C-alpha cells in the first residue's frame, strides 16, 4: 500500500494571502500550481492508495485554509482520503476548541500545525 502522507487542498484566491504566491516566486517556485482543484488533486495523488489531506492555518505566513472546506473534500472520497485539521495558535480565538471540533464534528484524524513565524 502506498500512502502519501503530505498533501494539501485549498483554493488560492480564497485560502492564501497574495504574499504566499510572492514568496514562492521569490524562492524560484512556480505559482501556477497554487490553486488545487479536485481534478488536479486526484491527478497528483493517483499513484497513492491513501492520502492524508490538510490545509493550513497560519495567518503570519498567509495560510487561512478552512477546516470545513478540507473536511468536505475528504468526505468526497472517504475510502481513500484521510483529513487532518489545523489551528493557528496565534490567531484563532480558541485553537484547542478548533482542534476538538475538527476531530469530533468534522471527523478529522490528525492535526497539522503550520509555521506561525
Backbone as CSV, one residue per row, in Angstrom:
resi,resn,N_x,N_y,N_z,CA_x,CA_y,CA_z,C_x,C_y,C_z
1,UNK,0.844,-1.189,0.000,0.000,0.000,0.000,0.881,1.241,0.000
2,UNK,0.551,2.182,-0.860,1.276,3.453,-0.930,0.409,4.527,-0.290
3,UNK,1.000,5.228,0.694,0.302,6.307,1.395,1.075,7.604,1.182
4,UNK,0.414,8.597,0.624,1.002,9.933,0.511,0.642,10.669,1.787
5,UNK,1.604,10.897,2.622,1.358,11.407,3.974,1.272,12.935,4.039
6,UNK,1.550,13.623,2.930,1.598,15.089,2.984,0.999,15.681,1.707
7,UNK,-0.313,15.959,1.744,-0.960,16.603,0.603,-1.798,17.784,1.086
8,UNK,-2.022,18.724,0.196,-2.800,19.918,0.520,-4.021,20.014,-0.384
9,UNK,-5.029,20.720,0.130,-6.183,21.078,-0.693,-6.620,22.472,-0.283
10,UNK,-6.580,23.401,-1.243,-7.018,24.777,-0.989,-7.324,25.468,-2.303
11,UNK,-7.963,26.630,-2.182,-8.207,27.499,-3.330,-7.356,28.752,-3.139
12,UNK,-6.484,28.993,-4.076,-5.518,30.092,-3.952,-6.182,31.421,-3.612
13,UNK,-7.221,31.788,-4.329,-7.816,33.111,-4.152,-8.607,33.248,-2.859
14,UNK,-9.007,32.147,-2.263,-9.814,32.177,-1.039,-8.965,31.926,0.199
15,UNK,-8.043,30.968,0.096,-7.357,30.454,1.280,-5.937,30.967,1.489
16,UNK,-5.369,31.641,0.507,-3.978,32.082,0.603,-3.877,33.589,0.395
17,UNK,-3.084,34.241,1.226,-2.787,35.654,1.007,-1.908,35.795,-0.235
18,UNK,-1.951,36.939,-0.914,-1.066,37.166,-2.066,0.418,36.998,-1.712
19,UNK,0.768,37.192,-0.454,2.168,37.049,-0.041,2.692,35.625,-0.238
20,UNK,1.823,34.627,-0.180,2.254,33.239,-0.379,2.779,33.065,-1.799
21,UNK,2.037,33.576,-2.758,2.467,33.477,-4.156,3.784,34.222,-4.367
22,UNK,3.900,35.427,-3.807,5.138,36.196,-3.944,6.318,35.433,-3.353
23,UNK,6.129,34.847,-2.172,7.212,34.100,-1.522,7.652,32.906,-2.365
24,UNK,6.693,32.214,-2.954,7.024,31.048,-3.778,7.784,31.468,-5.031
25,UNK,7.338,32.529,-5.661,8.025,33.026,-6.862,9.426,33.512,-6.498
26,UNK,9.557,34.238,-5.389,10.875,34.724,-4.959,11.838,33.589,-4.643
27,UNK,11.296,32.432,-4.233,12.128,31.266,-3.933,12.404,30.425,-5.174
28,UNK,11.915,30.877,-6.333,12.160,30.164,-7.577,11.103,29.136,-7.933
29,UNK,9.995,29.137,-7.207,8.924,28.180,-7.481,7.950,28.679,-8.527
30,UNK,7.045,27.797,-8.909,6.026,28.121,-9.905,4.696,28.388,-9.218
31,UNK,4.187,29.579,-9.370,2.941,29.974,-8.724,1.715,29.379,-9.410
32,UNK,1.867,28.854,-10.615,0.704,28.340,-11.341,0.157,27.049,-10.730
33,UNK,0.853,26.440,-9.807,0.382,25.215,-9.165,-0.298,25.467,-7.824
34,UNK,-0.545,26.706,-7.476,-1.090,27.014,-6.154,-2.581,26.742,-6.013
35,UNK,-3.332,26.814,-7.081,-4.765,26.572,-6.978,-5.004,25.076,-7.168
36,UNK,-5.473,24.415,-6.137,-5.650,22.969,-6.174,-7.132,22.659,-6.359
37,UNK,-7.462,22.160,-7.530,-8.834,21.747,-7.820,-8.974,20.268,-7.466
38,UNK,-10.200,19.777,-7.305,-10.355,18.332,-7.075,-9.693,17.509,-8.185
39,UNK,-9.815,17.961,-9.416,-9.231,17.232,-10.540,-7.701,17.206,-10.462
40,UNK,-7.097,18.354,-10.189,-5.630,18.386,-10.111,-5.132,17.619,-8.886
41,UNK,-5.901,17.666,-7.806,-5.517,16.902,-6.614,-5.505,15.408,-6.927
42,UNK,-6.583,14.910,-7.499,-6.677,13.481,-7.786,-5.630,13.047,-8.810
43,UNK,-5.346,13.882,-9.795,-4.308,13.560,-10.772,-2.937,13.478,-10.095
44,UNK,-2.677,14.396,-9.176,-1.386,14.435,-8.492,-1.172,13.325,-7.488
45,UNK,-2.262,12.745,-6.998,-2.146,11.684,-5.995,-2.599,10.331,-6.535
46,UNK,-2.721,10.225,-7.844,-3.250,8.999,-8.459,-2.440,7.758,-8.110
47,UNK,-1.156,7.901,-7.846,-0.318,6.746,-7.531,-0.424,6.263,-6.104
48,UNK,-1.182,6.954,-5.282,-1.301,6.581,-3.864,-2.625,5.878,-3.590
49,UNK,-2.556,4.842,-2.756,-3.772,4.145,-2.333,-4.543,4.963,-1.305
50,UNK,-3.820,5.677,-0.454,-4.409,6.563,0.564,-3.619,7.859,0.551
51,UNK,-4.258,8.945,0.984,-3.573,10.234,1.054,-4.083,11.019,2.254
52,UNK,-3.159,11.606,2.993,-3.501,12.490,4.103,-3.620,13.898,3.539
53,UNK,-4.756,14.537,3.815,-5.067,15.859,3.256,-5.168,16.871,4.382
54,UNK,-4.491,17.989,4.216,-4.681,19.072,5.174,-4.539,20.419,4.504
55,UNK,-5.208,21.370,5.109,-4.985,22.759,4.763,-4.010,23.274,5.803
56,UNK,-3.848,24.536,5.876,-3.006,25.116,6.924,-3.659,26.399,7.392
57,UNK,-3.521,26.626,8.675,-3.989,27.870,9.270,-2.787,28.497,9.975
58,UNK,-2.236,29.515,9.366,-1.088,30.228,9.922,-1.095,31.627,9.336
59,UNK,-1.812,32.506,9.986,-2.030,33.836,9.410,-0.734,34.608,9.186
60,UNK,0.268,34.400,10.018,1.527,35.131,9.840,2.256,34.729,8.564
61,UNK,1.951,33.568,8.025,2.589,33.131,6.785,1.604,33.104,5.612
62,UNK,0.372,33.586,5.831,-0.574,33.782,4.741,-1.505,32.632,4.425
63,UNK,-1.581,31.632,5.289,-2.457,30.484,5.052,-3.694,30.573,5.941
64,UNK,-4.877,30.494,5.323,-6.149,30.600,6.046,-7.124,29.537,5.536
65,UNK,-6.689,28.309,5.452,-7.497,27.257,4.839,-8.566,26.781,5.815
66,UNK,-9.792,26.760,5.363,-10.925,26.353,6.181,-10.907,24.848,6.429
67,UNK,-10.994,24.460,7.688,-11.092,23.044,8.027,-12.370,22.434,7.457
68,UNK,-13.431,23.214,7.418,-14.689,22.723,6.851,-14.521,22.393,5.369
69,UNK,-13.779,23.230,4.674,-13.521,23.023,3.247,-12.742,21.723,3.032
70,UNK,-11.709,21.502,3.832,-10.910,20.275,3.723,-11.763,19.060,4.064
71,UNK,-12.552,19.145,5.129,-13.399,18.014,5.541,-14.407,17.650,4.456
72,UNK,-14.984,18.642,3.812,-15.940,18.379,2.735,-15.253,17.667,1.572
73,UNK,-14.050,18.109,1.238,-13.303,17.464,0.168,-12.955,16.018,0.532
74,UNK,-12.490,15.793,1.750,-12.143,14.442,2.205,-13.367,13.534,2.155
75,UNK,-14.522,14.055,2.531,-15.757,13.255,2.528,-16.140,12.801,1.120
76,UNK,-15.657,13.506,0.103,-15.983,13.126,-1.278,-15.299,11.825,-1.697
77,UNK,-14.285,11.400,-0.948,-13.580,10.145,-1.227,-13.030,9.588,0.088
78,UNK,-13.922,9.362,1.037,-13.526,8.985,2.399,-12.804,7.643,2.464
79,UNK,-12.989,6.781,1.489,-12.284,5.500,1.480,-10.772,5.714,1.278
80,UNK,-10.430,6.720,0.516,-9.034,6.947,0.130,-8.352,8.091,0.882
81,UNK,-9.118,9.121,1.264,-8.541,10.332,1.852,-8.705,10.361,3.363
82,UNK,-7.665,10.842,4.041,-7.660,10.992,5.493,-7.438,12.472,5.790
83,UNK,-8.372,13.100,6.493,-8.274,14.530,6.759,-7.553,14.862,8.046
84,UNK,-6.733,15.891,8.002,-6.095,16.462,9.182,-6.600,17.894,9.325
85,UNK,-6.961,18.284,10.526,-7.380,19.646,10.798,-6.170,20.510,11.112
86,UNK,-6.403,21.800,11.209,-5.336,22.734,11.521,-5.886,23.861,12.375
87,UNK,-5.043,24.418,13.207,-5.417,25.569,14.023,-4.222,26.509,14.090
88,UNK,-4.516,27.783,14.205,-3.470,28.796,14.314,-3.425,29.267,15.764
89,UNK,-2.410,28.858,16.520,-2.358,29.236,17.933,-2.206,30.733,18.172
90,UNK,-1.801,31.479,17.143,-1.623,32.918,17.308,-2.842,33.729,16.895
91,UNK,-3.713,33.173,16.038,-4.828,33.962,15.516,-6.207,33.389,15.788
92,UNK,-6.335,32.083,15.887,-7.653,31.508,16.170,-8.074,31.883,17.588
93,UNK,-9.332,32.201,17.736,-9.849,32.611,19.053,-9.602,31.531,20.108
94,UNK,-9.857,30.283,19.765,-9.640,29.172,20.691,-9.109,27.980,19.896
95,UNK,-7.781,27.918,19.687,-7.226,26.879,18.829,-7.489,25.456,19.329
96,UNK,-7.490,25.249,20.621,-7.765,23.904,21.139,-9.200,23.481,20.853
97,UNK,-10.132,24.414,20.959,-11.528,24.103,20.635,-11.674,23.798,19.145
98,UNK,-10.906,24.478,18.300,-10.961,24.213,16.862,-10.431,22.812,16.554
99,UNK,-9.360,22.423,17.206,-8.828,21.071,17.014,-9.844,20.031,17.476
100,UNK,-10.475,20.279,18.605,-11.501,19.356,19.109,-12.674,19.273,18.130
101,UNK,-13.096,20.413,17.587,-14.177,20.432,16.603,-13.788,19.632,15.357
102,UNK,-12.544,19.775,14.942,-12.073,19.044,13.760,-12.206,17.532,13.957
103,UNK,-11.844,17.054,15.120,-11.897,15.606,15.342,-13.315,15.129,15.644
104,UNK,-14.029,15.846,16.485,-15.338,15.378,16.931,-16.467,15.657,15.949
105,UNK,-16.436,16.817,15.291,-17.529,17.183,14.383,-17.208,16.918,12.911
106,UNK,-15.963,17.145,12.532,-15.599,17.033,11.121,-14.991,15.677,10.765
107,UNK,-14.677,14.873,11.770,-14.126,13.549,11.517,-12.665,13.531,11.109
108,UNK,-11.943,14.606,11.379,-10.523,14.646,11.059,-9.781,13.633,11.935
109,UNK,-8.681,13.107,11.423,-7.972,12.042,12.112,-6.623,12.477,12.663
110,UNK,-6.234,13.730,12.433,-4.955,14.230,12.913,-4.938,15.742,12.862
111,UNK,-3.804,16.313,13.245,-3.648,17.763,13.328,-2.381,18.190,12.597
112,UNK,-2.476,19.266,11.845,-1.315,19.870,11.179,-1.124,21.271,11.751
113,UNK,0.013,21.510,12.360,0.366,22.859,12.805,1.383,23.416,11.818
114,UNK,1.074,24.552,11.262,1.936,25.173,10.270,2.840,26.192,10.958
115,UNK,3.900,26.612,10.271,4.763,27.639,10.854,3.973,28.925,11.100
116,UNK,4.210,29.533,12.208,3.486,30.772,12.545,4.431,31.959,12.601
117,UNK,5.610,31.818,12.053,6.605,32.891,12.090,6.674,33.621,10.775
